């Protein structure tokens, strides 16, 4: 399997994206913002199709638009987080705008399919390096804001009294999520971002109650699922994105079985 260049590139890209998605996703699930992450994925589709329309690489359109949307959603704050209707409208508008872009440039319909469902086997070496740089920036930002962000998330009133702004760190965290979403879309597509950003973190929170162990387990589960999915895709001829999603769902179901229920009733500890 590893004798093929495209498989080695796929494994390298999947490793970078999985480690970043598993780490960032753990905080996303912990903060209860998974639906907002899903909305950013759909907004990213609009940015990618718009980039194709103007003749630039879809990845850059994805990054720019998800960043802008993440900042905007962060400033709206709790109002957006508390209203599923508002997030649903963002999803519908973003996807509709993306389809409008495709209407004017139908020659790139195959690229739209790859953006929606991912095509990890077509990742080029240059893209792997871009994803690595994007991942390093993302993890660096997360490391810089993780402590005050957790403080603001768990004790917002006390944090504000101490001079830590929940809104500011909420905006910065959604910027991190936007960058992660842009990277994940290269592997599993914008419609399946949950496979790497939510599945492994949710399973990890079922299996451990300490923050450091949970983050590490989430990243390792994401890596195992992506590499396992690629291996299954190679030997079964199934789509790689489907295989990754299949393993992600299976791991979560196993983690949620009754014998793990005792772990779910205890809150995550720092």
C-alpha positions as CSV (number, residue, x, y, z in Angstrom):
1,X,0.0,0.0,0.0
2,X,2.8,2.5,0.9
3,X,4.6,1.7,-2.3
4,X,2.3,4.3,-4.0
5,X,3.1,8.0,-3.7
6,X,-0.5,9.0,-3.5
7,X,-1.0,6.8,-0.5
8,X,2.0,8.1,1.3
9,X,0.7,11.7,0.7
10,X,-2.7,10.7,1.9
11,X,-1.4,9.2,5.1
12,X,0.8,12.3,5.8
13,X,-2.1,14.7,5.2
14,X,-4.5,12.6,7.3
15,X,-1.9,12.5,10.2
16,X,-1.6,16.3,10.3
17,X,-5.3,16.9,10.0
18,X,-6.3,14.2,12.5
19,X,-4.0,15.4,15.2
20,X,-5.2,19.0,14.9
21,X,-8.9,18.0,14.6
22,X,-8.8,15.7,17.5
23,X,-7.1,18.3,19.7
24,X,-9.3,21.3,18.7
25,X,-12.4,19.1,18.6
26,X,-12.0,18.1,22.2
27,X,-12.4,21.8,23.3
28,X,-15.2,22.3,20.7
29,X,-17.3,19.4,22.3
30,X,-16.4,20.5,25.8
31,X,-17.7,24.0,25.0
32,X,-20.9,22.7,23.4
33,X,-20.2,24.4,20.1
34,X,-20.4,21.4,17.7
35,X,-23.3,22.9,15.7
36,X,-21.3,26.1,15.2
37,X,-18.4,24.1,13.9
38,X,-20.8,22.4,11.4
39,X,-22.0,25.8,10.3
40,X,-18.4,26.9,9.6
41,X,-17.9,23.8,7.4
42,X,-20.8,24.8,5.2
43,X,-19.6,28.4,5.0
44,X,-16.3,27.0,4.0
45,X,-17.9,25.3,1.0
46,X,-19.1,28.7,-0.2
47,X,-15.6,30.2,0.1
48,X,-14.1,27.3,-1.7
49,X,-16.5,27.4,-4.6
50,X,-16.1,31.2,-4.8
51,X,-12.4,30.8,-5.0
52,X,-12.8,28.3,-7.9
53,X,-15.0,30.9,-9.6
54,X,-12.4,33.6,-9.4
55,X,-9.5,31.3,-10.3
56,X,-7.6,30.7,-7.1
57,X,-7.0,27.5,-5.1
58,X,-10.1,26.3,-3.2
59,X,-8.1,25.9,0.0
60,X,-7.5,29.6,0.3
61,X,-11.1,30.5,-0.3
62,X,-12.0,28.0,2.3
63,X,-9.6,29.4,4.9
64,X,-10.5,33.1,4.3
65,X,-14.2,32.6,4.4
66,X,-14.3,30.3,7.4
67,X,-12.0,32.7,9.3
68,X,-14.4,35.6,8.5
69,X,-17.4,33.6,9.5
70,X,-15.7,32.4,12.7
71,X,-14.9,35.9,13.8
72,X,-18.4,37.0,12.9
73,X,-20.1,34.2,14.9
74,X,-17.8,34.8,17.8
75,X,-18.8,38.5,18.0
76,X,-22.5,37.5,17.9
77,X,-21.7,35.3,20.9
78,X,-24.3,33.6,23.0
79,X,-27.2,34.7,20.8
80,X,-26.0,32.5,18.0
81,X,-25.1,29.7,20.2
82,X,-28.5,29.7,21.9
83,X,-30.6,29.9,18.6
84,X,-30.5,26.8,16.4
85,X,-32.7,28.7,14.0
86,X,-30.0,31.3,13.4
87,X,-27.3,28.7,12.8
88,X,-29.7,26.9,10.5
89,X,-30.2,30.0,8.4
90,X,-26.4,30.5,8.2
91,X,-26.1,26.9,6.9
92,X,-28.9,27.3,4.3
93,X,-27.6,30.7,3.1
94,X,-24.0,29.5,2.8
95,X,-24.8,26.3,0.9
96,X,-27.2,28.2,-1.4
97,X,-24.6,30.8,-2.2
98,X,-22.1,28.0,-3.0
99,X,-24.6,26.5,-5.4
100,X,-25.1,29.9,-7.0
101,X,-21.3,30.1,-7.6
102,X,-21.4,26.6,-9.2
103,X,-24.3,27.7,-11.4
104,X,-22.0,30.3,-13.0
105,X,-19.0,27.9,-13.3
106,X,-20.4,24.4,-13.9
107,X,-17.2,23.1,-15.4
108,X,-15.9,22.6,-11.9
109,X,-18.8,20.4,-10.6
110,X,-16.3,17.6,-9.9
111,X,-14.3,19.9,-7.7
112,X,-17.5,20.7,-5.8
113,X,-18.1,17.0,-5.1
114,X,-14.5,16.7,-3.8
115,X,-15.1,19.7,-1.5
116,X,-18.4,18.3,-0.2
117,X,-17.2,14.7,0.5
118,X,-13.4,15.0,0.4
119,X,-10.8,13.3,-1.7
120,X,-7.8,12.5,0.5
121,X,-6.3,10.2,-2.2
122,X,-5.8,13.2,-4.5
123,X,-3.8,15.3,-2.0
124,X,-0.6,16.7,-3.5
125,X,2.8,17.0,-1.7
126,X,2.5,20.8,-1.7
127,X,-0.9,20.6,0.0
128,X,0.6,18.4,2.7
129,X,3.1,21.1,3.6
130,X,0.4,23.8,3.6
131,X,-1.7,21.6,5.9
132,X,1.3,21.1,8.2
133,X,1.9,24.9,8.4
134,X,-1.8,25.5,9.0
135,X,-1.8,22.8,11.7
136,X,1.2,24.3,13.4
137,X,-0.4,27.8,13.5
138,X,-3.7,26.3,14.7
139,X,-2.2,24.3,17.6
140,X,0.0,27.3,18.5
141,X,-3.0,29.5,18.8
142,X,-4.9,26.9,20.8
143,X,-2.0,26.5,23.2
144,X,-1.8,30.3,23.7
145,X,-5.5,30.7,24.6
146,X,-6.4,27.3,26.1
147,X,-6.0,28.2,29.8
148,X,-7.9,31.5,29.8
149,X,-10.5,30.1,27.4
150,X,-11.3,27.2,29.7
151,X,-11.5,29.6,32.6
152,X,-13.9,31.8,30.7
153,X,-15.9,28.7,29.6
154,X,-16.3,27.1,33.0
155,X,-16.6,30.2,35.1
156,X,-17.6,33.1,32.9
157,X,-18.7,35.5,35.6
158,X,-15.6,34.9,37.7
159,X,-13.4,35.2,34.6
160,X,-14.9,38.5,33.7
161,X,-14.3,39.8,37.2
162,X,-10.7,38.8,36.8
163,X,-10.4,40.7,33.6
164,X,-10.7,37.6,31.2
165,X,-13.2,38.4,28.5
166,X,-15.4,35.3,27.5
167,X,-16.3,37.1,24.3
168,X,-12.7,37.7,23.2
169,X,-11.6,34.2,23.9
170,X,-14.8,32.9,22.2
171,X,-13.9,34.8,19.1
172,X,-10.3,33.5,19.2
173,X,-11.4,29.9,19.7
174,X,-13.8,30.1,16.7
175,X,-10.8,31.4,14.6
176,X,-9.0,28.2,15.6
177,X,-12.0,26.1,14.8
178,X,-12.3,27.8,11.4
179,X,-8.7,26.9,10.5
180,X,-9.2,23.3,11.6
181,X,-12.4,23.1,9.6
182,X,-10.6,24.3,6.5
183,X,-7.9,21.6,7.0
184,X,-10.5,18.8,7.7
185,X,-12.3,19.7,4.5
186,X,-9.3,18.5,2.5
187,X,-9.6,15.1,4.0
188,X,-13.3,14.3,4.6
189,X,-15.1,17.2,2.9
190,X,-17.2,19.9,4.4
191,X,-20.3,17.6,4.9
192,X,-18.3,15.1,7.0
193,X,-16.2,17.4,9.2
194,X,-17.9,15.9,12.2
195,X,-16.2,12.6,11.6
196,X,-12.8,14.0,12.8
197,X,-13.8,17.1,14.8
198,X,-16.6,15.6,16.9
199,X,-16.5,11.8,16.8
200,X,-13.0,11.2,18.4
201,X,-13.4,14.0,21.1
202,X,-16.9,12.7,22.0
203,X,-15.6,9.2,22.4
204,X,-12.6,10.4,24.4
205,X,-14.9,12.3,26.8
206,X,-16.8,9.0,27.4
207,X,-13.6,7.2,28.3
208,X,-11.6,9.7,30.4
209,X,-12.4,12.5,32.8
210,X,-9.1,14.4,32.9
211,X,-8.4,17.2,30.4
212,X,-4.8,16.2,29.4
213,X,-5.6,12.5,28.9
214,X,-8.8,13.4,27.1
215,X,-7.1,15.7,24.6
216,X,-4.3,13.1,23.9
217,X,-6.8,10.3,23.5
218,X,-9.0,12.3,21.2
219,X,-6.0,13.1,18.9
220,X,-4.9,9.5,18.9
221,X,-8.4,8.2,18.1
222,X,-8.7,10.7,15.2
223,X,-5.3,9.5,13.9
224,X,-6.2,5.8,14.2
225,X,-9.6,6.4,12.5
226,X,-8.2,8.3,9.6
227,X,-5.3,5.9,9.0
228,X,-7.6,2.9,9.5
229,X,-10.1,4.4,7.0
230,X,-7.4,4.9,4.4
231,X,-6.3,1.3,4.8
232,X,-9.8,0.0,4.5
233,X,-10.4,2.2,1.5
234,X,-7.3,0.9,-0.2
235,X,-8.2,-2.8,0.2
236,X,-12.0,-2.5,-0.2
237,X,-12.2,0.2,-3.0
238,X,-14.7,2.1,-0.9
239,X,-14.5,6.0,-0.7
240,X,-11.9,7.0,1.9
241,X,-14.2,9.6,3.5
242,X,-16.9,6.9,4.1
243,X,-14.4,4.6,5.7
244,X,-13.1,7.3,8.1
245,X,-16.7,8.2,9.0
246,X,-17.6,4.5,9.5
247,X,-14.7,4.0,11.9
248,X,-15.5,7.3,13.7
249,X,-19.1,6.2,14.3
250,X,-18.1,2.7,15.4
251,X,-15.6,4.0,17.9
252,X,-18.1,6.4,19.4
253,X,-20.8,3.6,19.7
254,X,-18.3,1.3,21.5
255,X,-17.3,4.2,23.8
256,X,-21.0,4.9,24.6
257,X,-21.9,1.3,25.4
258,X,-23.4,0.7,28.9
259,X,-20.2,-0.5,30.5
260,X,-18.7,3.0,30.0
261,X,-21.8,4.8,31.4
262,X,-20.1,5.3,34.8
263,X,-17.5,7.6,33.2
264,X,-20.1,9.8,31.5
265,X,-21.7,11.1,34.7
266,X,-18.4,12.7,36.0
267,X,-17.4,16.1,34.7
268,X,-14.1,16.6,32.9
269,X,-11.4,17.7,35.3
270,X,-8.4,19.9,34.4
